[in-house]
Amino acid sequence: MIVYTKDDTVKLSGSLVRNQWLTIKAAAMVLLKEHPEGILIDGGELVTVTEEGARTFLDAVKDIQSAGARIVVCNLPQSVLDVLKTVPGVRSQIALSMSVEEARESLRSDLTCADEIPKGAIIVPVIPGVDVAAAIRLAALVSRERHLPVGIATFVVVARQLPLSAPQPDEEAAAQRTAFEAVALARQHGLACAVHMARVRDRRDGLLAVLTQYEARVVVVAIAMPKPDDESELELTDYLLRKAPCDVLVARRFAEQTEPSDVAHTS
């Protein structure tokens, strides 16, 4: 087997018949210093992979994730994918992508939304169904009154049968887009907001984890008057009111209004 590196990628070619992670590891760790968001393993030139050789990828995932980074295995031939399916743990632990471009874009999405939200901030979650514009307006008011920074949290939901690091092109693009829209809204109110994107199984649980991680002082959620048959927004607010480790501000507005109306607050 031949191993060489280029940019953020470890390229493998030839036959992978034994666990070669110790051979690859040194090169991978050098790349990781240059690309702390994560690296790729491109197996597009692999000809033969055995079950023992496939364990190379499992060991790679364990080491790279223990360093707090992502690793995506990409561009594998179908014959190699067929072998990987026979190795226990591969489907649930190894993030796979059909192309180098898709894998690299996934890593970049993490990098562009990898700000550190200041401890003790006001956090505005960007979640489908939440009125982000109204929440930003309210967060700006609270920020000025309590002299607190504001952070924006957005989420990529990954199905439970996939590893959390698996590329999710549509979800990642949507999370980035809505986060940047929220940042633009915040600037209109004189706020400079850090953005944190988390990969989660469930948005509500992910939000609680972010609130705890950054020791949030306040979480702000705004909802439009929900449809009678749509209680998802009410479920989120109830969840936060019961479980959030910080103050909760909930604004409700009717669809035609431009400013938050009723505001509920709990400590």
Secondary structure, DSSP 8 states (H G I E B T S, - for coil): -EEEEETTEEEEEEEE-S--HHHHHHHHHHHHHH-TTEEEEEEEEEEEE-HHHHHHHHHHHHHHHHTT-EEEEE---HHHHHHHTTSTTHHHH-EEES-HHHHHHHHHHHHHTB----TT-EEEEE-TTS-HHHHHHHHHHHHHHHT--EEEEEEEE--TTS-TTS--HHHHHHHHHHHHHHHHHHHHTT---EEEEEEES-HHHHHHHHHHHTT-SEEEEEEE---TT--HHHHHHHHHHHH-SSEEEEEEE-TT-SS--EEEEE-
